[in-house]
Amino acid sequence: MSAARLKEVWPAAAPPKPREWVRENLLAGYARDVNFAMRGSGTAKPFVYLDLAFEDAAVKFQKSLPPLREAAGQFSLYGNRLVVMATKGWVTADQGGRVDAAGTSFIIPDTSVKDGAPGIARIEASGQVTAALSLLNRPPLSVMEKAGLPVDLASGRVALSGTLSLPLRKGVTPDEITYHYRGRIRGAASDVLVPGESLSAEVLGLSGDQDHVQIEGDGALSGVPGSLIWRQAVGPAAERATAAAGQPPPVRVNGTIELSQATVDALRIGLPKGSVFGRGEGRYEVVIDKGVCAKADTGERSGRAWPADPGAELAAERGGHRSAATARAAGRAAAGGGAVARGGGVAGLWPCHAGTGGGLRRALFDRVDLRGWFRGAVELVGRGARAPGINIRSGVLDLRRMPDGSGGSGSSGGSSGGTGPITLQLDRMQVTDSIALTGFRGRFSTTGGLNGDFTAALNGQTGVSGVVVPKDGGFATRIQSEDAGGVFRAAGVLRHGSGGTFDMSLVPAPGAPGEYDGQIEVKNTRIKDAPSMAALLNAVSVVGLIDALAGQGILFTTVEAKFRLGATHLIVHESSAVGPSIGLSMDGNYDLERSVLNMRGVISPIDPAQCGWPGVHPQGRGADWLCLHVEGGGG
């Protein structure tokens, strides 16, 4: 029996809604093995039973979907319950070709319900991913369109099962449609899910409902092994969020990724070769907001990696469409701690792309540990094809423990631009065992060698500023302060100093890693509460007596010294201090660990020739001198 003949013989006395459904939705085909029964009495509504098999049929299961063609299956009407089951058939999507719909069924639980009887479609489908997403994109769902994504966002074959429920009446709104589905994509590949990167996987899971679409599974990102969960909000809830925020809700991508030098290379992060070693796994989360400047973030670990959680921030732009991403990330080390970086780089980062060129834009590591010589937060800022800039956002840097054993006398100081610009915001820089710079702020360049300027507080007390320039394969430093006395107090050299200007230069000592040759020049500093002998000698002069009576201490208009500074010691080769009332010269050494002096020198007004120290010559004084040999605690 043909479909047309079936419609003709359908009993007029039978319930109208099943008859209407058959007339509107059975477009073609043949019926066989028809069983029909109707039972009733009097004026009561009769009970109707109809069962038939159909083949070569064209059936419209749901108004928003294309008809099922070459269909075969079973039709059943049992009282008010209508069921159509397809054991064979396919639909043709707007894009992507045919979708096999064998196993799909349509149910009206109660055809007697007025003003919108519920209709339920249980969907079984397999075909190309593009075709399946194209069906989801048909009105009124328009899943992909509302998500701002193309239906061809991924290639591969998908098999899925789902359920769709809606009232059977005209003017149905998206709020009245509920659905959910779940399936698998095999041989998946996409250049859209993660902007600017290619994703491939043997198997990915696909799921969704009226609120979201989700794709998840293990695969490779631009050839780098990893996993992802891609999630996009859709439907009425997304529309309400869009109305409230003024832009569509974001796409979320999170998962894991291998961290290694291969990752850096494949994702075009822009770090120098050899910056990363080891292998590990990191977790990441990306939030992509349509219409906002693109960002993306990740966390990572390598096999020898950061011991704690980092976050990152990147940017992506594709063909004029900008998307934004924010992420917080946490990584898990695949093996123990240790340094992740050597040279100027760090380990595996998430990529950032500008246009089609690729490269790092920004990456932030909350806690970094480089074999104990640095602990803190590090930010890398991409500079296109050049090495990234390095921003040290916080932390402690110990110059004593740096890999070359010095604060820069090794090859690093003579770099010819192997790293990008460096900005330091350190809580503490440990220079020697007893000397540290706190609140360190500096900006440096490696072009032609390390150079830049900085400010800090010496041992947390006296403010200093400095300049670093390349010098003999390392770098030289000049440190200045407007409180020379404060510098001496903070360094533990002289507790009674006050005022004056301080100017010191340091250069790496030849053949002595970790030590510096230096010169100091101090102008107009005073020593208050000086030892009794010094105060007595100062008072011998008229100027010194006036200063003493005024409580201003001993004034030195010029102090000069040449010395060598090591991690535990200060060796004074020669020094002199000259003032209007007193002058002295001194050499010797100072134990920085124990604060112990061993100095010799002369103070006016005693003749230095009587001391037997011909190498010690005070400047600018008269004929009388006092010979000194000082041992014991400094200050």
TORLO-292445 format. One record per residue (C-alpha): residue in one letter; y, z, x. Coordinates in steps of 0.1 Angstrom, whole numbers, padded with zeros to 4 digits, always signed. Each point is the difference from the previous one (the first is absolute). Example, Ala and Ser with C-alpha at 12.3 -4.5 7.8 and 13.67 -1.06 7.14 Angstrom:
BEGIN
A-0045+0078+0123/S+0034-0007+0014/
***
This chain:
BEGIN
M+0000+0000+0000/S+0034-0010+0014/A+0029+0024+0002/A+0018-0021-0027/R-0030+0003-0024/L-0002+0037+0006/K+0035+0005-0011/E-0006-0020-0031/V-0030+0020-0012/W+0015+0034+0009/P-0002+0019-0033/A+0034+0003-0017/A-0010+0034-0013/A-0008+0014+0034/P+0026+0023+0017/P+0031-0021+0009/K+0007+0012+0035/P-0033-0012+0016/R+0004-0033-0017/E+0036-0003+0013/W-0011+0009+0035/V-0027-0027+0000/R+0023-0027-0014/E+0027+0008+0026/N-0020+0007+0031/L-0033-0021-0003/L+0015-0033+0012/A-0032-0021+0005/G-0037+0003+0005/Y-0033+0003-0018/A-0017+0029-0017/R-0038+0005-0003/D-0024+0027-0011/V+0025+0011-0027/N-0009+0031-0020/F+0022+0009-0029/A-0004+0027-0026/M+0024+0015-0026/R-0008+0030-0021/G+0021+0017-0027/S+0001+0011-0036/G+0027+0000-0027/T+0035-0002+0012/A-0006+0018+0033/K+0007-0018+0032/P-0032-0017+0011/F-0017+0008+0034/V-0001-0032+0021/Y-0024-0007+0029/L+0003-0031+0021/D-0017-0008+0033/L-0001-0033+0019/A-0003-0015+0034/F+0025-0025+0012/E+0001-0026+0028/D+0024-0026+0014/A+0027+0020-0016/A+0037+0004+0006/V+0010+0036-0010/K+0033+0017+0003/F-0007+0036+0008/Q+0036+0011+0004/K+0032-0018-0010/S+0016+0004+0035/L-0030-0014+0018/P-0013-0036+0002/P-0030-0008-0022/L-0035+0006+0013/R-0017-0034+0003/E-0036-0013+0002/A-0008+0034-0014/A-0033+0013-0012/G-0008+0034-0014/Q-0004+0020-0032/F+0023+0007-0030/S-0007+0030-0022/L+0017+0015-0030/Y-0015+0031-0013/G+0021+0014-0029/N+0035+0005+0015/R-0011-0002+0036/L+0004-0034+0017/V-0014-0008+0035/V+0000-0032+0020/M-0020+0000+0032/A+0002-0030+0025/T-0031-0004+0022/K+0016-0032+0015/G+0034-0015+0002/W+0031-0004+0021/V+0038+0000-0004/T+0025-0021+0020/A+0028+0020+0015/D+0035-0014+0004/Q-0005+0002+0038/G-0032+0004+0020/G-0025-0020-0021/R-0029+0012-0022/V-0010+0036-0006/D-0036+0007-0010/A+0001+0023-0030/A-0037+0005-0007/G-0006+0035-0014/T+0034+0002-0016/S+0001+0014-0036/F+0025+0006-0027/I-0002+0028-0026/I+0018+0009-0032/P-0014+0035-0008/D+0014+0000-0035/T+0012-0032-0017/S+0012+0019-0030/V+0029+0016+0018/K+0033-0014-0012/D+0031-0007+0020/G-0016-0004+0034/A-0037+0006+0002/P-0010+0009+0035/G-0014-0027+0022/I-0020+0007+0031/A-0008-0026+0027/R-0026+0010+0026/I+0005-0025+0028/E-0024-0012+0027/A+0015-0025+0023/S-0006-0016+0033/G+0019-0028+0019/Q+0028-0005+0024/V+0024+0029+0005/T+0030-0022-0009/A-0017-0010-0033/A-0007+0036-0009/L+0036+0011+0008/S+0013-0030-0019/L-0018+0012-0031/L+0015+0035+0004/N+0034-0016+0004/R+0000-0016-0035/P+0023+0014-0026/P+0003+0027-0013/L-0015+0017+0031/S+0018-0021+0026/V-0014+0024+0026/M+0009-0020+0032/E+0033-0013-0013/K+0012+0035-0008/A-0013+0012+0034/G+0021-0027+0017/L-0031-0014+0016/P-0016-0035+0000/V-0034-0005-0016/D-0013-0016+0032/L+0007+0032+0020/A-0036+0000+0013/S-0029-0025+0004/G-0037+0008-0005/R-0023+0004-0029/V+0002+0028-0025/A-0025+0015-0025/L+0014+0026-0024/S-0007+0019-0032/G+0027+0012-0023/T+0009+0011-0035/L+0031-0010-0020/S+0010+0016-0033/L+0028-0010-0023/P+0009-0001-0038/L-0009-0033-0017/R+0034-0009-0015/K+0030-0021+0008/G+0028+0014+0022/V-0021+0022+0022/T+0021+0016+0028/P-0012+0008+0035/D+0001+0037-0008/E-0028-0005-0026/I-0023-0017+0025/T-0023+0021+0022/Y-0024-0013+0025/H-0019+0008+0032/Y-0021-0020+0024/R-0020+0004+0032/G-0016-0025+0023/R-0006-0013+0035/I+0016-0027+0021/R-0022-0017+0025/G+0013-0020+0030/A+0035+0013-0007/A+0030-0012+0020/S+0038+0005-0007/D+0033-0005+0017/V+0019+0017-0028/L-0015+0035-0005/V+0015+0012+0033/P+0032-0021+0005/G-0001-0021+0032/E-0036+0009+0009/S-0034-0016-0009/L-0026+0022-0017/S-0037-0010+0000/A-0030+0019-0013/E-0036-0007-0009/V+0003+0021-0031/L+0030+0016-0018/G+0000+0020-0031/L+0023-0011-0029/S+0010+0023-0028/G+0028+0006-0025/D+0012+0009-0034/Q+0032-0003-0020/D+0018+0022+0026/H-0011-0015+0033/V-0019-0025+0021/Q-0020+0012+0030/I-0018-0018+0029/E-0019+0020+0026/G-0026-0002+0027/D-0008-0005+0037/G+0011-0031+0019/A+0023-0012+0027/L+0038-0002+0001/S+0010-0030+0022/G-0034+0004+0017/V+0003+0038+0005/P-0027+0020-0018/G+0012+0024-0027/S+0000+0007-0037/L+0025+0000-0027/I+0008+0011-0036/W+0026-0023-0015/R+0015+0013-0033/Q+0026-0016-0023/A+0014+0016-0031/V+0001-0023-0031/G+0004+0000-0038/P+0023+0020-0022/A+0001+0030+0023/A+0012-0023+0028/E+0026-0015-0023/R+0013+0034-0009/A+0002+0009+0037/T+0018-0032+0007/A+0026+0007-0027/A+0005+0035+0013/A+0003-0009+0037/G+0016-0035-0003/Q-0028-0016+0020/P-0038-0005-0004/P-0023+0029+0011/P-0013-0004+0036/V-0033-0014+0012/R-0019+0026+0019/V-0024-0008+0029/N-0019+0027+0020/G-0031+0001+0020/T-0012+0001+0036/I+0003-0023+0030/E-0014-0001+0035/L+0024+0011+0027/S-0003-0018+0033/Q+0017-0025+0023/A-0016-0027-0021/T+0019+0014-0030/V+0033-0002+0019/D-0007-0036+0010/A-0013-0012-0034/L+0028+0016-0020/R+0027-0012+0025/I+0015+0035+0003/G+0019-0009+0032/L-0012+0027+0024/P-0006-0010+0037/K-0035-0008+0010/G-0019+0031+0011/S+0022+0023-0021/V-0030+0011-0021/F-0035+0010+0010/G-0029+0015-0018/R-0013-0007-0035/G+0003+0019-0032/E+0007-0001-0037/G+0033+0007-0019/R+0009+0006-0036/Y+0031-0017-0015/E+0019-0004-0033/V+0024-0028-0008/V+0023-0001-0030/I+0015-0035-0007/D+0030-0001-0023/K+0010-0034-0012/G+0037-0009+0005/V+0007+0026+0027/C+0001-0005+0038/A-0035+0000+0012/K-0016+0030+0017/A-0036+0011+0007/D-0014+0030+0016/T-0032+0013+0016/G-0016+0028+0019/E-0024-0004+0028/R-0023+0014+0027/S-0017-0016+0029/G-0032+0013+0017/R+0024+0018+0023/A+0028+0005-0023/W+0028+0021-0015/P-0014+0033-0010/A+0019+0003-0032/D+0014-0019-0030/P+0024-0029+0005/G+0019-0021-0025/A+0015-0034+0004/E+0024-0024-0016/L-0001-0038+0002/A+0015-0030-0016/A-0014-0032-0015/E+0016-0031-0014/R-0017-0031-0014/G+0018-0032-0008/G+0032+0015-0013/H-0019+0026-0022/R+0007+0035+0014/S-0021+0029-0008/A+0004+0037+0010/A-0026+0024+0012/T+0001+0037+0008/A-0030+0019+0013/R-0011+0032+0012/A-0030-0001+0022/A-0025+0023+0016/G-0025-0010+0026/R-0032+0015+0013/A-0011-0003+0036/A-0033-0017+0007/A-0003+0020+0032/G+0018+0029+0018/G+0037+0002+0010/G+0018-0012+0031/A+0026-0026+0005/V+0002-0030-0022/A+0026-0018+0020/R+0004-0011+0035/G+0029-0020+0014/G+0026-0004-0027/G-0022-0002-0031/V-0020+0018-0026/A-0032-0006-0020/G-0008-0020-0031/L+0027-0004-0026/W+0004-0018-0033/P+0017-0034+0003/C+0034-0009-0013/H+0011-0035-0006/A+0033-0017-0003/G-0004-0034-0015/T-0031-0016+0015/G+0005+0011+0035/G-0016+0034-0002/G+0006+0030+0022/L+0008+0037-0002/R+0031+0012-0019/R-0004+0037+0001/A-0028+0026+0005/L+0003+0037+0000/F-0025+0025+0015/D+0006+0035-0012/R-0018+0017+0029/V-0009-0016+0033/D-0017+0016+0030/L+0000-0019+0033/R-0024+0020+0023/G+0023+0030-0003/W+0031-0014+0016/F+0015-0010-0034/R-0005+0015-0034/G+0022-0011-0029/A+0009-0027-0026/V+0003-0036+0011/E+0015-0030-0018/L-0005-0036+0012/V+0025-0026-0012/G-0009-0036+0002/R+0022-0025+0018/G-0017-0033-0008/A-0019-0014+0030/R+0015+0026+0024/A-0016+0034+0006/P+0008+0025-0027/G+0027+0026+0003/I-0012+0036+0004/N+0017+0028-0019/I-0012+0035+0009/R+0010+0019-0031/S-0010+0035+0011/G-0023+0018+0023/V-0004+0014+0035/L-0001-0021+0032/D-0013+0015+0032/L+0011-0020+0031/R-0023+0021+0022/R-0031-0014-0017/M+0009-0036-0004/P-0027-0024+0012/D+0018-0009+0033/G+0005+0036+0008/S+0038-0002-0001/G+0029-0004-0023/G+0004-0036+0008/S-0005-0007+0037/G-0030-0021-0008/S-0002-0035-0012/S+0011+0008-0034/G+0035+0005+0011/G+0001-0034+0015/S-0012-0019-0030/S+0017-0033-0005/G+0000+0001-0038/G-0037+0006-0008/T+0010+0022-0029/G+0028-0002-0025/P+0030+0024-0003/I-0008+0037-0001/T+0018+0026-0022/L-0009+0036+0007/Q+0006+0029-0023/L-0020+0028+0016/D-0003+0036-0008/R-0007+0007+0036/M-0003-0019+0033/Q-0016+0021+0027/V+0013-0010+0034/T-0014+0027+0023/D-0018+0033-0007/S+0033+0018-0005/I+0023-0028-0011/A+0000-0017-0034/L+0024-0021-0020/T+0000+0009-0037/G+0014-0020-0029/F-0003-0031+0022/R+0016-0031-0015/G+0000-0033+0020/R+0000-0038-0002/F-0017-0020+0027/S-0008-0036+0009/T-0027-0013+0024/T+0017-0033+0007/G+0002-0001+0038/G-0014+0036+0002/L+0005+0031-0020/N+0037+0007-0008/G+0020+0018-0027/D+0018+0032-0008/F-0008+0033-0016/T+0012+0034-0011/A-0019+0034-0001/A+0003+0037+0004/L-0013+0014+0033/N-0027+0026-0008/G+0015+0001-0035/Q+0033+0014+0012/T+0026-0022+0016/G+0008-0036-0011/V-0005-0028+0025/S+0003-0038-0001/G-0016-0025+0023/V-0005-0036+0011/V-0032-0016+0013/V+0000-0032+0021/P-0027-0018+0019/K-0005+0010+0036/D-0025-0011+0027/G-0028-0007-0025/G+0007+0032-0019/F+0033+0013-0016/A+0029+0021+0010/T+0016+0025-0022/R+0036+0014-0002/I+0005+0031-0020/Q+0034+0014-0009/S+0014+0031-0019/E+0033+0015-0009/D-0014+0035+0007/A-0013+0002+0035/G-0004+0037-0002/G-0021-0004-0031/V-0022-0025+0018/F-0007+0025+0028/R-0006+0028-0025/A-0024-0021-0021/A-0019-0012+0031/G-0004+0036+0011/V+0017-0007+0033/L+0032+0021-0005/R+0004+0024-0030/H+0037+0007+0006/G+0014-0036+0001/S+0027-0010-0025/G+0019-0033-0007/G+0006-0030+0021/T-0013-0036+0000/F-0034-0009+0012/D-0012-0033+0014/M-0035-0004+0014/S-0020-0031+0011/L-0037-0002+0004/V-0021-0027+0016/P-0038-0001+0005/A-0009+0015+0034/P-0018-0025+0022/G-0037+0008+0004/A+0002+0031-0021/P-0010-0007-0036/G+0016+0024-0025/E+0028+0010+0023/Y+0036-0011+0001/D+0027-0002+0027/G+0033+0011-0015/Q+0037+0006+0005/I+0023+0024-0019/E+0037+0001-0003/V+0017+0028-0020/K+0037+0004-0006/N+0019+0032-0010/T-0028+0023-0008/R+0002+0038+0001/I-0025+0028+0008/K+0007+0031-0020/D-0016+0035+0007/A-0008-0012+0035/P-0018+0024+0024/S+0022+0027+0016/M+0002-0016+0035/A+0010-0034-0014/A+0026+0016-0023/L+0014+0020+0030/L+0003-0031+0022/N+0017-0019-0029/A+0025+0028-0004/V+0010-0003+0036/S+0022-0030-0008/V+0030+0003-0022/V-0012-0027-0024/G-0034+0017-0002/L+0016+0034-0006/I+0021-0014-0029/D-0031-0016-0015/A-0020+0032+0004/L+0028+0021-0017/A+0000-0025-0028/G-0037+0002-0005/Q-0005-0038+0006/G-0026+0003+0027/I-0004-0021+0031/L+0014-0036-0003/F-0017-0029+0018/T+0020-0032-0003/T-0027-0021+0016/V-0037+0006+0004/E-0022-0027+0016/A-0037+0000+0009/K-0029-0022+0010/F-0035+0011-0010/R-0035-0010-0009/L-0014+0011-0034/G-0037+0004-0006/A-0021+0013-0028/T+0000+0036+0014/H+0027+0000+0026/L+0036-0009+0009/I+0008-0007+0037/V+0037+0001+0009/H+0005-0022+0031/E+0038+0008+0002/S+0026+0014-0024/S+0035+0013+0000/A+0023+0017-0024/V+0038+0001+0006/G+0026+0019-0020/P+0036+0012+0006/S-0013+0035+0010/I-0035-0005+0014/G-0023-0026+0014/L-0037-0001+0008/S-0028-0023+0013/M-0037+0005-0006/D-0034-0016+0004/G-0035+0012-0008/N-0024-0001-0029/Y-0004+0014-0035/D-0034+0007-0016/L+0004-0012-0036/E-0032+0016-0012/R+0008+0035+0013/S+0038-0003+0000/V+0000+0011+0037/L+0027-0011+0025/N-0003-0005+0037/M+0034-0012+0012/R+0022+0003+0031/G+0037-0008+0003/V+0035+0013+0008/I+0029+0013-0020/S+0036+0002+0013/P+0017+0016+0017/I-0026+0005+0028/D-0004-0025+0029/P-0032-0020-0006/A-0007-0005+0037/Q-0009+0037+0002/C-0029-0006-0024/G-0019-0024+0023/W-0003-0025-0029/P+0018-0031+0014/G-0012-0022-0029/V+0018+0021-0026/H+0037-0008-0003/P+0022+0013-0028/Q+0029-0022-0009/G+0037+0007-0002/R+0001+0036+0012/G+0016+0020+0027/A-0015+0016+0031/D-0018+0030-0014/W-0035-0004-0015/L-0029+0022-0013/C-0036-0012+0008/L-0024+0003-0030/H-0038+0000-0003/V-0010+0004-0037/E-0035+0007-0012/G-0013+0013-0033/G+0006-0006-0037/G+0025-0027-0010/G+0032+0006-0020/
***
